[in-house]
Every structure is written in C-alpha cells, then in structure tokens.
Amino acid sequence: MDIKFLNATVITQNGRRELLCNAGVAVEGTRIAAVGTSAEIARAYAQLPTVDATGKALMPGLVNAHTHVVLLVLRGTVEDMGAEAIYGYMTPISFAMTQDERRAIALLGCIEALRSGTTTIVEPFRHVVTYADAMAGTGMRLWFSESCADALTLKIRSGIYEFDQAWGETFLERETALIEGFHDTHGGRVQCQVAAHAPDNCSPWMLRKLNDLRDKHGLRRTVHMAQSKGEVAQVQRYAGCTPAQYLERNDWLGPDVVGAHWTYCTDDDVSLLAKHGVHMAHCAANSSRRGPHAAPLAKILDAGVNVALGTDNMTEDMFQAMTIGSIVHRGSYGGGTNPQPQALLDGATRNGALSLGVLDQIGSIEAGKKADLAVIDLDGPSMRPQINLASNLVHYGHPGMVESVMVDGEFLMRDGKVLCLDEKEVARNAQAATGGAWRRLHEKNPDLPLPDSLRAD
Ligand SMILES: [Zn+2]
C-alpha cells in the first residue's frame, strides 16, 4: 500500500544503527520509498495518506531465524517434564497430527509471532507442505523446509537407530512438493530451503540428496546441530566424530548453512564452523527452560559467527528471545555487560536477514528495502523512562507494546487488531486441535500419558 508515517522514532538498524527522532518513512507498494525527517517526508510524499506516529517507534520487523510453529501443540507440557523431548514427544506428535490440526496450530503461531513484532518466520519442520498455504495466507514472510531424516525417527525414543532409504524418500517427496508448490511464490514473500533434521538422523546418503536438491533449485540450507547429548553420542558411535565434523565430511558446511543450537559444540567445532562461515540460529529462551543454555556462546561470538535469534519450540515471542538471549550471552562471558543490547537487537533483525542471504531486502528500515516493520508504543510503562531505547527493548520489551505490523507494505495487524486472521476463532481451533492431537498421540503411544486437562469428558 502507499502510506507515510510521520513524527516517529525510527530504529533504522541500518549500517550505522541510526536512531532517528521526529522522522518520517514513506511506503510505496511493497517497499520503503524513503526515510527522512518528518518535514522532508511530509513534503515529498504529500499525496500519500498519513499515519501520525507521535509517541511511537518504527522498528524493522523481527526475523525469527528458527522455529517450529506446529510445536505450540506441546506448550505447557514438555517444558516441565524430565523426559527427552525431541524424539520422545516432538517427533511422535508431529506424525500423530492431522493436516487440519497442524494448520490450526500453525495459525496460532502466526498470531503470536505477529503480536511480538515478527514479520519473518523460518519454519523447518515435518509435513510443512500440509500447512504452508495456511501460513502463506496470513501475508507473513516465510522460509519453509521439510526437516528431512532417513533414520527411523519414531524408533529413536526406544534407543534404536536404523537408517531406511524408503523412509527418507517420504521426506524428500514432501520437500520436493514444498519447493514445487511454494518456493519463490507470493511475489517472493514465500521461499524454501533444504533442511537436514540433525546429524544423528541423516546418513551421508540423505545429506547428498539434500545437496542435490539445493543445487537443482538454488536453495540455502539449515540443520539442527549438536542439540543434544544423545545426538553427539550417536554421531560418535556411527561416524567417530562430532556433529560439526560429520557435516563437514559430507559437504554440509558453508555460508549458505544455518545451524541451530550448537549446544554441545567443542572449541574445535566452533573454529571449524566459523571457518566455513556457518550462521548460528540461537534459540536461547527455549533452550534455557531447564537451566541456562550451555552453548559456548562467548567462543561463538568471539569467533565472529553471525548469531541470529530464533524461538524454536512452544513460543513465537521474539522479545523473550532477546531478553533471555542477553542473559545467556552475558552468562557465557561469566557475567558482566557484554554483549550490549544493540547486538541482541541485531540478532533479531539484521543477523536473521543475513543468515537467509537477504540483508539487502529486509532486516532494517532503509529506502529500497521491503516494507516489513512493526510500530511500537513508546508510552507504555516498560518503555519509560527512555534513555537508551535499545536497552529498553532488549531487557523490557514485550508483545503488548506492538501496535501494528506491516509485511510487504500491507498491514497484517493495525492498532492492536490482527487483520489477517480471526484471533478468537484461531484460539478455539488451536485448543480443539491440541486435544485431538494429544489424544491420538496417546492412542498410538500408550506410554506417553495424556495430560489430565485434555481428557475427553
Ligand atoms: Zn528446532
């Protein structure tokens, strides 16, 4: 749409990290046409409708560099269980869910993301092709991939690792359908990647197949890496090396790769990954639910790795990602005030864009870039007094202060109201889908107990 914002504080996140006061931003079509003083924008774009942004900040839409929206179905359960969650719950429930249940939960995730000022979601997961159109219909910027594996992932929770190419082919078929149906569609707003689920469940055959798909379609790659002690132990048993070394041996490291987590990386792994220009998707909030995330963040940051922030499972709140990310990063340095808030704000904006290879398109508010932005209320109590806005946002920011969100120049949320979805209906559908999914999970896996609150009357 064509519109101009006047009298705003603009958190540009440009190369100089300029914070502009009493500024204006003009939007024409899908792009930011100009950024300047209010007077300049008012004069040059007099014909455009005006939003008076007095008392508000415009910030680039946040980029969630790694998440699985469908796993909101587990919210309020595995965070507080001692059980192994990845193969114990996340994998089996993803197969137990119906297409309608995945879609219902995915839309809940989109609403939570929008309400936290997020405009871009990176979604590697299973069966994405069954709910991709529902997410694309919201108007959000999306990066999809089928998280492929050729180990029989449903057996791993029983301690059995078996590779099966026929099983792996089912993932590759879904990935191919996803690429053919969604890559570079919706005016470029929807893109695809290739995803290897993790080094312990992808054989060299699967990694080669995924590289073939990358080459054929010119895609970028993502992988979970050194996420659990079980993964590290299995790769050691199977290949006699660390997950990072295993990926290098199979031509799976490079500047087009985003690795999520790095939790149990060794110092040598960090050097190896940095040397190859691999990006990190750091999901500090989710990874810290059972205690502060153990990844060697200080070494990773000192090695110059591009660290992009994500939410991973059970939440889409990017403010939590920044707040807890700050605590975890500083903790990794033994406490203190390094890194400063600006680095976390970069992690939620520019670094995510860089990890996707699109920093020239999104991640900052600059003329020529996509009009992906969030309008923040600066008069809410958590934003006052205002001395250092980046500090306020990182330490005290929360979704309640996000007023409006625009993607590709279109408002998806405006003045506190989500425009692209019916929030109440989505919440009801998601609750019903959660009950259905858990009951089916329990039927298929009687050893996984059904939460009392979800028992049918
Ligand atoms: Zn993940």
Boltz pocket constraint, residues with backbone or C-beta under 6 A from the ligand:
constraints:
  - pocket:
      binder: B
      contacts: [[A, 66], [A, 67], [A, 68], [A, 124], [A, 224], [A, 260], [A, 312], [A, 313]]
      max_distance: 6.0
